[in-house]
Amino acid sequence: MTLEELTVEATAEIEAAKPLYKQVNNERLEFTSADYDQAIIDLANSKWDTQQFGYIEARQQAYGSIGDQLDMQFKDLLNDTTTWKDHIAQVKSDNPKPE
């Protein structure tokens, strides 16, 4: 999705969540128009970051530990297999980098 499309989505989500409040000097105040505008920008940017860079964290978790990967590589050398290479290819396939 484009940032503009994500902004439209964020706008709808913020509108559906109204009223929103903030705490200022121990006083509960409803968001001002500027606060709502900033909330939309912040949510859209967060969605953009997740879309563009979320794959990095997903891949890091799916790869497993360095120790596990080294163990896979060692066993591949001993057994003439491609377990590690297949694992890495699967992680990249399951968590593609956005274009």
KEVO-44386 format. One record per residue (C-alpha): x, y, z; chain; residue number from 1. Coordinates in Angstrom, 3 decimals. Example, Ala and Ser with C-alpha at 12.3 -4.5 7.8 and 13.67 -1.06 7.14 Angstrom:
// KEVO-44386
<atom u="12.300" v="-4.500" w="7.800" chain="A" n="1"/>
<atom u="13.670" v="-1.060" w="7.140" chain="A" n="2"/>
// end
This chain:
// KEVO-44386
<atom u="0.000" v="0.000" w="0.000" chain="A" n="1"/>
<atom u="1.106" v="3.561" w="-0.560" chain="A" n="2"/>
<atom u="1.522" v="6.011" w="2.299" chain="A" n="3"/>
<atom u="-1.572" v="7.816" w="1.029" chain="A" n="4"/>
<atom u="-3.627" v="4.598" w="1.193" chain="A" n="5"/>
<atom u="-2.312" v="3.903" w="4.677" chain="A" n="6"/>
<atom u="-3.248" v="7.456" w="5.690" chain="A" n="7"/>
<atom u="-6.820" v="6.857" w="4.516" chain="A" n="8"/>
<atom u="-6.877" v="3.626" w="6.531" chain="A" n="9"/>
<atom u="-5.420" v="5.390" w="9.583" chain="A" n="10"/>
<atom u="-7.979" v="8.188" w="9.267" chain="A" n="11"/>
<atom u="-10.823" v="5.671" w="9.304" chain="A" n="12"/>
<atom u="-9.370" v="3.934" w="12.358" chain="A" n="13"/>
<atom u="-8.905" v="7.190" w="14.279" chain="A" n="14"/>
<atom u="-12.404" v="8.362" w="13.339" chain="A" n="15"/>
<atom u="-13.852" v="5.051" w="14.570" chain="A" n="16"/>
<atom u="-11.946" v="5.355" w="17.852" chain="A" n="17"/>
<atom u="-13.235" v="8.844" w="18.689" chain="A" n="18"/>
<atom u="-13.334" v="10.335" w="21.214" chain="A" n="19"/>
<atom u="-9.669" v="10.037" w="22.186" chain="A" n="20"/>
<atom u="-8.235" v="11.635" w="25.267" chain="A" n="21"/>
<atom u="-4.883" v="12.826" w="26.555" chain="A" n="22"/>
<atom u="-3.607" v="13.530" w="30.048" chain="A" n="23"/>
<atom u="-2.294" v="17.067" w="30.600" chain="A" n="24"/>
<atom u="-1.275" v="18.207" w="34.093" chain="A" n="25"/>
<atom u="-3.418" v="15.494" w="35.657" chain="A" n="26"/>
<atom u="-6.402" v="16.635" w="33.605" chain="A" n="27"/>
<atom u="-8.158" v="14.410" w="31.059" chain="A" n="28"/>
<atom u="-8.766" v="16.337" w="27.845" chain="A" n="29"/>
<atom u="-10.236" v="15.256" w="24.539" chain="A" n="30"/>
<atom u="-7.867" v="15.486" w="21.594" chain="A" n="31"/>
<atom u="-7.890" v="18.766" w="19.708" chain="A" n="32"/>
<atom u="-8.150" v="18.828" w="15.916" chain="A" n="33"/>
<atom u="-4.363" v="19.126" w="15.765" chain="A" n="34"/>
<atom u="-4.012" v="16.104" w="18.076" chain="A" n="35"/>
<atom u="-6.306" v="14.042" w="15.836" chain="A" n="36"/>
<atom u="-4.342" v="15.156" w="12.759" chain="A" n="37"/>
<atom u="-1.075" v="14.152" w="14.427" chain="A" n="38"/>
<atom u="-2.538" v="10.812" w="15.547" chain="A" n="39"/>
<atom u="-3.479" v="10.056" w="11.939" chain="A" n="40"/>
<atom u="0.028" v="10.941" w="10.730" chain="A" n="41"/>
<atom u="1.633" v="8.858" w="13.475" chain="A" n="42"/>
<atom u="-0.577" v="5.836" w="12.809" chain="A" n="43"/>
<atom u="-0.045" v="6.031" w="9.043" chain="A" n="44"/>
<atom u="3.728" v="6.285" w="9.531" chain="A" n="45"/>
<atom u="3.675" v="3.339" w="11.918" chain="A" n="46"/>
<atom u="1.742" v="1.272" w="9.378" chain="A" n="47"/>
<atom u="4.229" v="2.321" w="6.683" chain="A" n="48"/>
<atom u="7.210" v="1.312" w="8.830" chain="A" n="49"/>
<atom u="5.642" v="-2.060" w="9.601" chain="A" n="50"/>
<atom u="4.885" v="-2.627" w="5.919" chain="A" n="51"/>
<atom u="8.348" v="-1.590" w="4.746" chain="A" n="52"/>
<atom u="10.514" v="-3.008" w="7.535" chain="A" n="53"/>
<atom u="8.411" v="-5.554" w="9.434" chain="A" n="54"/>
<atom u="9.887" v="-8.357" w="7.353" chain="A" n="55"/>
<atom u="13.292" v="-7.761" w="8.980" chain="A" n="56"/>
<atom u="12.145" v="-8.662" w="12.484" chain="A" n="57"/>
<atom u="10.033" v="-11.536" w="11.178" chain="A" n="58"/>
<atom u="13.055" v="-12.967" w="9.355" chain="A" n="59"/>
<atom u="15.335" v="-12.535" w="12.363" chain="A" n="60"/>
<atom u="12.935" v="-14.496" w="14.547" chain="A" n="61"/>
<atom u="12.393" v="-17.205" w="11.934" chain="A" n="62"/>
<atom u="16.094" v="-17.722" w="11.187" chain="A" n="63"/>
<atom u="16.740" v="-19.059" w="14.664" chain="A" n="64"/>
<atom u="19.919" v="-18.660" w="16.650" chain="A" n="65"/>
<atom u="23.377" v="-18.467" w="15.126" chain="A" n="66"/>
<atom u="24.217" v="-21.662" w="17.024" chain="A" n="67"/>
<atom u="21.301" v="-23.507" w="15.444" chain="A" n="68"/>
<atom u="22.279" v="-22.247" w="12.006" chain="A" n="69"/>
<atom u="25.902" v="-23.313" w="12.488" chain="A" n="70"/>
<atom u="24.682" v="-26.728" w="13.632" chain="A" n="71"/>
<atom u="22.577" v="-26.994" w="10.462" chain="A" n="72"/>
<atom u="25.589" v="-26.068" w="8.341" chain="A" n="73"/>
<atom u="27.834" v="-28.583" w="10.104" chain="A" n="74"/>
<atom u="25.298" v="-31.379" w="9.658" chain="A" n="75"/>
<atom u="24.874" v="-30.368" w="6.011" chain="A" n="76"/>
<atom u="28.639" v="-30.771" w="5.524" chain="A" n="77"/>
<atom u="28.643" v="-34.178" w="7.212" chain="A" n="78"/>
<atom u="25.547" v="-35.480" w="5.444" chain="A" n="79"/>
<atom u="25.921" v="-33.708" w="2.095" chain="A" n="80"/>
<atom u="22.481" v="-32.083" w="2.585" chain="A" n="81"/>
<atom u="21.077" v="-28.560" w="2.086" chain="A" n="82"/>
<atom u="19.007" v="-28.173" w="5.252" chain="A" n="83"/>
<atom u="20.460" v="-24.765" w="6.168" chain="A" n="84"/>
<atom u="20.202" v="-23.371" w="2.633" chain="A" n="85"/>
<atom u="16.612" v="-24.632" w="2.354" chain="A" n="86"/>
<atom u="15.744" v="-23.124" w="5.734" chain="A" n="87"/>
<atom u="17.110" v="-19.690" w="4.787" chain="A" n="88"/>
<atom u="15.312" v="-19.785" w="1.427" chain="A" n="89"/>
<atom u="12.035" v="-20.690" w="3.170" chain="A" n="90"/>
<atom u="12.378" v="-17.854" w="5.706" chain="A" n="91"/>
<atom u="13.008" v="-15.361" w="2.904" chain="A" n="92"/>
<atom u="10.065" v="-16.743" w="0.926" chain="A" n="93"/>
<atom u="7.733" v="-16.607" w="3.945" chain="A" n="94"/>
<atom u="8.834" v="-13.027" w="4.801" chain="A" n="95"/>
<atom u="9.415" v="-11.247" w="1.493" chain="A" n="96"/>
<atom u="11.093" v="-7.871" w="1.242" chain="A" n="97"/>
<atom u="8.600" v="-5.303" w="-0.068" chain="A" n="98"/>
<atom u="9.267" v="-3.940" w="-3.521" chain="A" n="99"/>
// end
